[in-house]
Amino acid sequence: MKAPDNWINDPNGFIYYKGYYHLFYQYFPYGPRWGTMHWGHAVSRDLVTWEHRGIALYPSTYEDRNGCFSGSAIEEDGKLYLAYTGVRYEVVNPEDPHTCLNEQFESAQLMITSEDGFHFDNEKGKSVIIPPITDKSIGDRTHTRDPKIWRGKDAWYLILGSTVEEKYGEVLFYRSEDLHTWTYVDKAWKGPDYGWMWECPDYFETEGGGVLIVSPMGLLKNGEKEKNQSVCFPVEFDEDTCRMEIPDRYQFADHGMDLYAPQSTLDAEGRRVMEAWIRMPKAAEEGWIGMFCSPRVVERKDGHIYFRIHPNVRAACSKEITDISLASKDGYMAVFELEDGEQADIGGFLITRNGNRIRTDRAAVYPSFEGAHLISETPEITEGYRVEVLVDDNLVEVYINDGEYVISNAVYGLGKTIKLSSGKPVHLYTMREEDEGQQGEE
């Protein structure tokens, strides 16, 4: 899904509620740049076809006067609850009212409800559930944000991202009986080698065990522009104590290094499904900037975390075609296997197998600038060399072995050709016509 216009970033409030998938998102409606955050809103019946529904949240209180930042959604007693971070600037930048000076701001956690998921009372319906943190032994008054709520066995739980004196990131755990009164219980962290701040935390259980996803700031030290990346850990979590055991080793949520701020929910069939922001260095030709990856089913198996193409996407993109000129406006899927040393060229975007690794090179379809990330590579793969590629005008998503690893790259000016260096055929699929236009109305 692409921005409706202007700027979008983090997905928020991702939930299946009353027959719709709701995906809210960070939205600056006044230009293709970062600024005072609102919540945009899109809905879908099937996770494939989305309809933008305008602005859901906007700044309207003392606590969120300078932005409604990231958060999550839950359902209780038929109502939709949104929890999010409100930001108040202490010193506004005199050159730009949408930013502050020297990170002088404070953050609070707010909540708002809706009876139908479409209408929100921004003027009178907001309440503060966690005020700015003043106890430095718990968290940071400025950099504590992005509440994610879930229902445990006998209570509600909330995880927040924070920092210890801007030296290393941490997550904070809160518990509530009623969704309104929240009590701090415990925290978890790993140290300075894992980024100075942990954004957009998400904890959930899968059949294979617990998963923690965080987006550490300042994680990479290789000189590339995007030092902030999303990683995941297989974890163990005890609800009674809110004690979380986090291993030393992590996985990148995506090896393309463009994906950030993932958020998950349960789909209509109970699968854990994730969406995430794909960062773009410049606006697309139409003037918008920011998009989301295709929905992915998250599974943990033998300590490894898989990100698989969602079955609804597979079902929709199943019309076989003989040439990409026959693909729909929504793009296409290319399926092939790579032998060692073999390369696929998708309109200038290169996918190569080097031994037991898959590498992508977007140098020909990406702007050149200092620190640009052009080459992406997986760790060693173990389950074969089957590659499935979802291709759109501005996004290429490379799934290896049904989500053993994924590389997602933003692109510009992608060509309309595809070929393997070996000359072997590539299986091509596009959207089935009968799936077009099935999006229901409210």
C-alpha positions in Angstrom: 0.0 0.0 0.0 1.3 3.5 -1.0 0.8 6.8 0.6 -2.5 8.5 -0.5 -0.4 11.7 -0.9 2.3 13.6 0.9 4.1 11.6 3.6 3.5 8.4 5.5 5.7 6.3 7.8 5.0 3.8 10.7 1.9 1.5 10.5 -0.3 1.9 13.6 -3.4 0.4 15.0 -3.3 -2.7 12.8 -6.3 -4.9 13.6 -9.1 -7.0 12.2 -12.3 -5.5 13.5 -15.9 -5.9 12.5 -15.1 -7.5 9.1 -12.4 -5.0 8.1 -8.7 -4.9 8.4 -7.9 -1.4 9.8 -4.5 0.0 9.2 -3.7 3.4 10.6 -0.4 5.1 9.9 1.8 8.1 10.7 0.7 10.8 8.2 1.8 14.3 7.5 -1.0 15.7 5.3 0.6 19.0 4.2 3.6 17.9 2.1 5.9 15.0 1.1 8.1 15.4 4.3 8.1 14.5 7.9 6.2 16.9 10.2 3.4 17.1 12.8 2.0 13.6 12.9 -1.6 12.7 12.3 -3.1 9.2 12.0 -4.2 8.3 8.5 -6.6 5.4 8.0 -7.0 2.7 5.5 -9.3 -0.4 5.4 -9.5 -3.7 3.6 -11.7 -6.7 3.5 -8.8 -9.0 2.4 -5.4 -7.4 3.1 -4.9 -7.0 -0.6 -7.2 -4.2 -1.8 -7.1 -1.1 0.4 -9.2 2.1 0.6 -7.9 5.2 2.3 -10.4 6.8 4.6 -8.7 10.1 5.5 -7.5 11.4 8.8 -8.5 9.4 12.0 -6.5 11.3 14.7 -5.1 14.8 14.8 -3.4 16.9 17.5 -6.1 18.4 19.8 -4.9 18.2 23.4 -2.1 19.6 25.5 -0.4 16.2 25.5 -0.5 15.6 21.8 -0.4 19.2 20.5 2.7 18.5 18.4 1.8 15.1 17.1 -0.1 11.9 17.4 2.7 9.4 17.1 2.8 5.6 16.8 0.6 3.1 18.7 -1.7 0.1 18.5 -5.3 -1.0 18.5 -7.3 -3.6 20.5 -11.0 -4.6 20.7 -12.9 -4.9 24.0 -16.7 -5.2 24.4 -17.2 -4.4 20.7 -15.3 -1.1 20.9 -12.0 -0.2 19.2 -9.4 1.2 21.5 -6.4 3.1 20.0 -3.4 3.7 22.2 -0.7 6.1 21.0 2.1 8.5 21.9 1.3 12.2 22.2 4.1 14.7 21.9 4.4 18.2 23.2 7.3 20.4 22.1 8.9 22.4 24.9 10.8 24.6 22.4 9.4 24.9 18.9 11.8 25.4 16.0 11.2 29.1 14.9 12.2 28.1 11.4 9.7 25.2 11.2 6.7 24.9 13.5 6.5 21.1 12.7 9.8 20.4 14.5 11.4 21.2 17.8 14.9 22.4 18.8 17.4 20.0 20.2 14.9 17.2 21.0 13.3 19.3 23.7 9.9 17.6 24.0 8.0 15.2 26.3 5.9 12.2 25.5 2.8 10.8 27.0 0.6 7.8 26.2 -3.0 8.4 25.3 -6.1 6.4 24.4 -9.2 7.1 22.3 -12.1 4.8 21.5 -14.5 4.2 18.6 -17.8 2.4 18.4 -17.3 1.5 14.7 -13.6 1.9 13.9 -14.3 4.8 11.6 -15.3 7.7 13.8 -13.2 9.2 16.6 -13.9 12.1 18.9 -10.6 14.0 18.7 -11.9 16.9 20.7 -13.4 15.2 23.8 -12.6 11.5 23.5 -8.9 11.4 24.4 -7.5 10.4 27.8 -3.9 10.1 29.2 -3.2 6.5 30.3 0.6 6.9 31.0 1.9 10.5 31.7 5.4 11.5 30.8 7.9 9.4 32.8 9.7 11.3 35.5 11.5 8.4 37.2 14.7 7.9 35.2 15.2 4.5 36.8 12.1 3.4 34.7 12.4 5.2 31.4 12.9 8.5 29.6 10.6 11.5 29.7 11.4 12.3 26.1 12.1 9.1 24.4 9.4 6.7 25.6 6.9 5.8 23.0 4.9 3.5 20.7 2.5 1.5 23.0 1.5 -2.0 21.9 -1.3 -3.6 23.9 -2.3 -7.2 24.0 -4.6 -9.4 26.1 -2.9 -11.9 28.4 -4.4 -14.7 30.4 -6.0 -12.5 33.1 -5.1 -8.9 32.3 -4.1 -6.4 29.6 -0.4 -5.8 28.9 1.4 -2.9 27.3 4.9 -2.7 26.0 6.7 0.7 25.4 10.0 1.5 23.7 12.4 3.6 25.7 16.1 4.4 26.4 18.5 4.4 29.3 20.1 7.9 29.3 20.3 7.6 25.5 23.0 4.9 25.9 21.0 1.8 25.1 17.4 0.9 24.3 14.9 -0.9 26.5 11.3 -2.0 26.6 8.9 -1.3 29.5 6.0 -3.5 30.5 2.8 -2.3 32.1 -0.3 -4.2 33.3 -4.0 -3.1 33.5 -7.3 -4.7 34.6 -9.5 -2.2 32.8 -7.5 -0.6 30.0 -7.5 2.8 31.8 -5.3 2.4 34.9 -1.8 1.1 34.0 0.9 -0.1 36.4 4.6 -0.3 35.5 5.9 -3.9 36.3 9.3 -4.5 34.7 11.7 -3.8 31.8 14.1 -5.6 29.5 17.2 -4.5 27.6 20.4 -5.8 26.0 23.0 -3.0 26.2 24.7 -0.4 24.0 25.6 -2.8 21.1 21.9 -3.0 20.4 21.1 0.7 19.6 20.5 3.7 21.9 16.7 3.7 21.7 14.2 0.9 21.0 11.2 2.1 18.9 8.0 0.4 17.9 8.2 -2.7 20.2 5.9 -5.6 19.4 5.6 -8.8 21.5 3.5 -11.7 20.5 3.2 -15.5 20.8 3.3 -17.9 17.9 2.9 -21.7 17.8 6.7 -22.0 18.0 7.1 -19.5 20.9 7.3 -15.8 21.7 8.7 -13.1 19.4 9.9 -9.6 20.2 10.3 -7.1 17.4 12.0 -3.8 18.0 13.4 -1.0 15.9 16.7 0.1 17.4 18.0 3.5 16.6 21.7 3.8 15.8 22.1 0.0 15.5 24.3 0.0 12.4 27.8 1.5 12.5 28.8 0.9 8.8 28.4 4.5 7.6 25.2 3.9 5.6 22.4 6.4 5.9 19.9 4.2 7.7 21.4 3.4 11.1 18.0 2.5 12.5 16.9 -1.0 11.7 14.2 -3.5 12.7 15.2 -6.7 14.4 13.5 -9.7 16.0 14.4 -12.1 18.8 12.9 -15.4 19.9 12.0 -14.7 23.5 10.5 -16.1 26.6 8.0 -14.0 28.6 6.5 -14.6 32.0 3.2 -12.7 32.4 3.1 -12.9 36.2 6.4 -11.0 36.6 6.7 -9.4 33.1 10.2 -10.8 33.0 11.4 -11.3 29.5 14.5 -13.3 28.5 16.1 -11.9 25.3 18.9 -13.8 23.6 22.1 -12.1 22.4 21.6 -13.0 18.8 18.9 -11.3 16.7 17.6 -11.5 13.1 16.9 -8.5 10.9 13.2 -8.4 10.2 14.1 -7.8 6.5 17.5 -7.8 4.9 16.8 -5.0 2.4 17.4 -2.5 5.2 14.5 -0.3 4.0 11.9 -1.9 6.2 11.1 -0.2 9.6 8.6 -0.1 12.4 6.8 -3.4 11.9 3.5 -4.0 13.6 1.5 -7.2 13.8 -2.0 -8.4 14.5 -4.1 -11.6 14.1 -5.9 -12.0 10.8 -9.4 -13.4 10.4 -8.1 -17.0 10.6 -5.9 -16.4 13.6 -2.6 -16.1 11.9 0.0 -13.6 13.1 0.4 -11.1 10.3 2.8 -8.1 10.0 2.9 -4.8 8.1 5.8 -2.4 8.0 7.0 0.9 6.6 9.2 0.9 3.5 11.5 4.0 3.6 12.1 6.0 0.5 14.9 8.6 0.0 12.8 10.7 -2.3 9.2 11.1 -3.5 7.7 9.0 -6.2 6.9 10.7 -9.5 3.3 11.3 -8.3 4.6 13.3 -5.4 3.9 10.9 -2.5 6.6 9.3 -0.2 6.3 6.2 2.0 4.7 2.8 1.5 4.1 -0.5 3.3 5.3 -3.9 2.5 3.0 -6.7 1.6 1.4 -8.4 4.6 3.5 -11.2 6.0 2.7 -14.2 8.2 5.1 -14.4 11.1 6.1 -17.8 12.4 8.8 -19.0 14.8 10.2 -22.5 14.2 13.3 -24.0 15.9 14.4 -20.5 17.0 14.2 -19.0 13.5 11.6 -16.4 12.6 10.0 -16.6 9.2 8.2 -13.9 7.3 6.0 -15.6 4.7 3.8 -14.1 1.9 0.2 -14.0 3.2 -2.1 -16.6 1.7 -4.5 -13.8 0.6 -1.7 -12.2 -1.5 -0.9 -15.6 -3.0 -4.5 -16.2 -3.9 -4.9 -12.8 -5.4 -1.7 -12.9 -7.4 -2.4 -16.3 -9.1 -3.2 -15.4 -12.7 -0.4 -16.9 -14.8 0.9 -14.6 -17.6 3.6 -15.1 -20.2 5.1 -11.6 -20.2 5.2 -8.8 -17.7 3.5 -6.5 -20.2 0.4 -8.4 -19.3 0.7 -7.6 -15.6 -2.0 -5.5 -13.9 -1.3 -2.0 -12.5 -0.8 -3.6 -9.1 2.3 -5.5 -10.3 3.2 -9.1 -10.5 5.0 -12.1 -8.9 8.1 -13.8 -10.5 9.0 -17.3 -9.3 12.2 -19.2 -10.0 15.1 -21.1 -8.5 18.7 -19.8 -8.6 21.8 -22.0 -9.2 25.1 -20.9 -7.7 26.3 -17.9 -9.7 23.0 -17.4 -11.5 21.5 -14.0 -11.7 18.0 -12.6 -12.3 17.6 -9.2 -13.9 14.3 -7.5 -13.2 14.3 -4.3 -15.1 17.7 -3.4 -13.8 17.2 -4.8 -10.3 19.6 -7.7 -9.9 19.2 -10.9 -7.7 22.2 -13.2 -7.5 23.0 -16.4 -5.7 26.5 -16.4 -4.3 27.1 -19.8 -2.7 24.5 -20.2 0.1 23.5 -16.5 0.1 21.1 -14.4 -2.0 22.2 -10.9 -2.9 20.3 -8.0 -4.5 21.8 -5.0 -6.3 19.6 -1.9 -7.0 22.3 0.5 -8.1 20.7 0.9 -11.5 17.3 1.7 -10.1 18.0 3.8 -7.0 19.3 7.3 -6.5 23.0 7.6 -5.7 23.9 9.6 -2.6 26.4 9.4 0.2 25.6 6.4 2.4 23.0 4.9 0.0 22.4 1.2 0.7 22.6 -0.5 -2.7 23.7 -4.1 -2.0 21.6 -6.4 0.3 22.5 -10.0 1.2 20.9 -12.7 3.3 22.8 -14.8 5.8 23.5 -18.4 4.7 20.2 -20.1 3.7 19.5 -23.7 4.5 16.2 -24.6 2.9 16.8 -24.4 -0.8 17.0 -21.7 -3.4 13.4 -21.0 -4.4 12.8 -17.3 -4.9 9.5 -15.5 -5.1 9.6 -11.8 -6.0 6.7 -9.4 -5.7 7.3 -6.5 -8.1 5.7 -3.0 -8.1 6.8 0.3 -9.6 8.6 1.4 -6.5 9.0 -1.8 -4.4 10.6 -5.2 -5.0 10.1 -7.8 -2.3 12.3 -11.0 -2.6 11.1 -13.9 -0.5 13.6 -16.8 -0.2 12.4 -20.3 0.7 8.9 -19.1 1.7 10.1 -16.5 4.1 13.3 -18.0 5.5 14.7 -14.6 4.7 13.2 -11.5 2.9 14.9 -8.6 1.1 12.6 -5.6 0.4 14.0 -2.7 -1.6 12.5 0.6 -2.7 13.3 1.3 -6.4 12.8 4.0 -9.0 12.5 3.7 -12.8 12.3 -0.1 -12.8 12.3 -1.5 -16.3 9.6 -3.7 -17.8 11.9 -6.7 -18.5 12.9 -9.9 -16.7 15.4 -12.6 -17.5 17.6 -15.2 -15.9 21.3 -15.4 -16.9 20.9 -19.1 -17.5 18.1 -18.5 -20.0 15.7 -20.6 -18.0 12.0 -19.6 -18.0 10.5 -17.5 -15.1 7.0 -18.2 -13.9 5.0 -15.0 -13.8 1.7 -14.3 -12.1 -0.5 -11.2 -11.7 -3.7 -10.2 -10.0 -6.8 -12.3 -10.9 -9.4 -10.1 -12.6 -12.2 -11.4 -10.4 -10.4 -10.0 -7.3 -10.4 -6.5 -8.6 -13.1 -4.3 -7.2 -14.2 -6.7 -4.5 -13.5 -4.2 -1.7 -16.7 -3.7 0.1 -18.2 -0.4 1.2 -18.7 0.6 4.8 
